[in-house]
Amino acid sequence: MENNLKDKVAFITGAAHGQGRAVAIALAKEGCNIAALDVAKKIEYPNYNFGCPEELVMLKKEIKDLGQECISFCADVRDEKAVNDAVIETINKFGKIDILFNNAGICAYAKVDEMTNAEWDSMLDINLKGAFIVTRSVVKYMKERKSGVIINNSSTMGLRGGNRLSHYTASKWGLTGFTKAIAIELAPYNIRAVSIHPTGVNTPMNDGLASLEGKTPIEIAEASAGNLLPTPWIEPEDVADLVVYLAGNKARYITGAQYVLDAGLLTV
Ligand SMILES: NC(=O)c1ccc[n+]([C@@H]2O[C@H](COP(=O)([O-])OP(=O)(O)OC[C@H]3O[C@@H](n4cnc5c(N)ncnc54)[C@H](O)[C@@H]3O)[C@@H](O)[C@H]2O)c1
């Protein structure tokens, strides 16, 4: 069976670098046009590198070189108006949204008894409420066409605990539950919803956590992971391959499911 992604439109959050960018490129290679949204500036928390406007410009150029179109938005997934405006502009430009990849997210370590309300709120508001805000905006258009797929980037921490990551873990379990609930609600509209659960991924987030913790990126990956296979992390392209599969026709009957991409971590 063909995966049939030619001329589909994908709306991707957190697309400036890391996994979002890899997914944008991979879907463009399959023939998709891309709407790439990223906050594209440093925000209040955590104190590491976020995406930037220059990365979005480079992404657009790379997608153009692949023969596809890309529009980009500098917007925070917590900002309902900015998200709605981006979704409307995408519909005006491409006429539809077939694929939503809710990927924007942050991570930082903190002991539960030392965590501030602001840290808790930022984590939950970006990782979980942000996905809700974007989904609400996009689903309206998917329902009209009775077609769509929503892929939520959770984590292995959406299926287990994480040390000094109570806020992150809560947000990622929240995404797992959110996915299952919308899968039920949207199935009659032929809209699928799936969550993915990567182990540590070799991205700027991992580098950012390393600098915050005074460790090397490999030490960070190994501390939170414990992969069975002999690798400290997986690459963003590994995640992109999974998203391409789940977004396409080959996965047409997959909904409500959790897709683990963990080098064996959750096995023991
Ligand atoms: N890196 C890992 O080890 C790992 C493992 C499993 C799951 N995840 C999850 O995968 C997703 C992507 O992670 P990554 O490793 O590519 O991270 P990253 O930090 O490298 O990239 C995340 C992107 O999201 C953007 N972003 C952050 N907050 C935003 C906001 N409020 N609004 C819009 N954009 C925002 C950033 O600017 C950045 O470009 C996250 O949800 C993360 O929790 C990461």
The ligand as an SDF file (V2000), in Angstrom:
LIG
                    3D

 44 48  0  0  0  0  0  0  0  0999 V2000
   14.8560   15.4270   23.4120 N   0  0  0  0  0  0  0  0  0  0  0  0
   14.3860   14.3860   24.0600 C   0  0  0  0  0  0  0  0  0  0  0  0
   15.1670   13.6280   24.6680 O   0  0  0  0  0  0  0  0  0  0  0  0
   12.9180   14.0730   24.0520 C   0  0  0  0  0  0  0  0  0  0  0  0
   12.5160   12.7610   24.3470 C   0  0  0  0  0  0  0  0  0  0  0  0
   11.1550   12.4500   24.2960 C   0  0  0  0  0  0  0  0  0  0  0  0
   10.2330   13.4410   23.9900 C   0  0  0  0  0  0  0  0  0  0  0  0
   10.6490   14.7050   23.7400 N   0  0  0  0  0  0  0  0  0  0  0  0
    9.6370   15.7090   23.3990 C   0  0  0  0  0  0  0  0  0  0  0  0
    9.7370   15.9610   22.0160 O   0  0  0  0  0  0  0  0  0  0  0  0
    9.3340   17.3060   21.7290 C   0  0  0  0  0  0  0  0  0  0  0  0
   10.4110   18.0010   20.9010 C   0  0  0  0  0  0  0  0  0  0  0  0
   11.6010   17.9770   21.6540 O   0  0  0  0  0  0  0  0  0  0  0  0
   13.0390   18.3240   21.0660 P   0  0  0  0  0  0  0  0  0  0  0  0
   13.9590   17.3530   21.6740 O   0  0  0  0  0  0  0  0  0  0  0  0
   13.0050   18.4950   19.6040 O   0  0  0  0  0  0  0  0  0  0  0  0
   13.2300   19.7460   21.7940 O   0  0  0  0  0  0  0  0  0  0  0  0
   14.0150   21.0660   21.3430 P   0  0  0  0  0  0  0  0  0  0  0  0
   14.0880   21.9210   22.5570 O   0  0  0  0  0  0  0  0  0  0  0  0
   15.2670   20.6780   20.6860 O   0  0  0  0  0  0  0  0  0  0  0  0
   13.0090   21.7160   20.2900 O   0  0  0  0  0  0  0  0  0  0  0  0
   11.7400   22.1520   20.7270 C   0  0  0  0  0  0  0  0  0  0  0  0
   11.2490   23.2710   19.8470 C   0  0  0  0  0  0  0  0  0  0  0  0
    9.9900   23.7140   20.4010 O   0  0  0  0  0  0  0  0  0  0  0  0
    9.9830   25.1270   20.4640 C   0  0  0  0  0  0  0  0  0  0  0  0
    9.1100   25.5710   21.5510 N   0  0  0  0  0  0  0  0  0  0  0  0
    9.3320   25.4560   22.8760 C   0  0  0  0  0  0  0  0  0  0  0  0
    8.3460   26.0440   23.5710 N   0  0  0  0  0  0  0  0  0  0  0  0
    7.4670   26.5200   22.6620 C   0  0  0  0  0  0  0  0  0  0  0  0
    6.2410   27.2220   22.7580 C   0  0  0  0  0  0  0  0  0  0  0  0
    5.7530   27.6000   23.9600 N   0  0  0  0  0  0  0  0  0  0  0  0
    5.5760   27.5360   21.6290 N   0  0  0  0  0  0  0  0  0  0  0  0
    6.0870   27.1890   20.4160 C   0  0  0  0  0  0  0  0  0  0  0  0
    7.2570   26.5410   20.2660 N   0  0  0  0  0  0  0  0  0  0  0  0
    7.9410   26.2060   21.3710 C   0  0  0  0  0  0  0  0  0  0  0  0
   11.4350   25.5110   20.6950 C   0  0  0  0  0  0  0  0  0  0  0  0
   11.6980   26.8500   20.3010 O   0  0  0  0  0  0  0  0  0  0  0  0
   12.1740   24.4760   19.8500 C   0  0  0  0  0  0  0  0  0  0  0  0
   12.4030   24.9300   18.5400 O   0  0  0  0  0  0  0  0  0  0  0  0
    9.0720   17.9490   23.0800 C   0  0  0  0  0  0  0  0  0  0  0  0
    7.7010   17.9440   23.3650 O   0  0  0  0  0  0  0  0  0  0  0  0
    9.8150   17.0460   24.0540 C   0  0  0  0  0  0  0  0  0  0  0  0
    9.2470   17.0840   25.3400 O   0  0  0  0  0  0  0  0  0  0  0  0
   11.9710   15.0420   23.7510 C   0  0  0  0  0  0  0  0  0  0  0  0
  1  2  1  0
  2  3  2  0
  2  4  1  0
  4  5  1  0
  4 44  2  0
  5  6  2  0
  6  7  1  0
  7  8  2  0
  8  9  1  0
  8 44  1  0
  9 10  1  0
  9 42  1  0
 10 11  1  0
 11 12  1  0
 11 40  1  0
 12 13  1  0
 13 14  1  0
 14 15  2  0
 14 16  1  0
 14 17  1  0
 17 18  1  0
 18 19  2  0
 18 20  1  0
 18 21  1  0
 21 22  1  0
 22 23  1  0
 23 24  1  0
 23 38  1  0
 24 25  1  0
 25 26  1  0
 25 36  1  0
 26 27  1  0
 26 35  1  0
 27 28  2  0
 28 29  1  0
 29 30  1  0
 29 35  2  0
 30 31  1  0
 30 32  2  0
 32 33  1  0
 33 34  2  0
 34 35  1  0
 36 37  1  0
 36 38  1  0
 38 39  1  0
 40 41  1  0
 40 42  1  0
 42 43  1  0
M  CHG  2   8   1  16  -1
M  END
$$$$
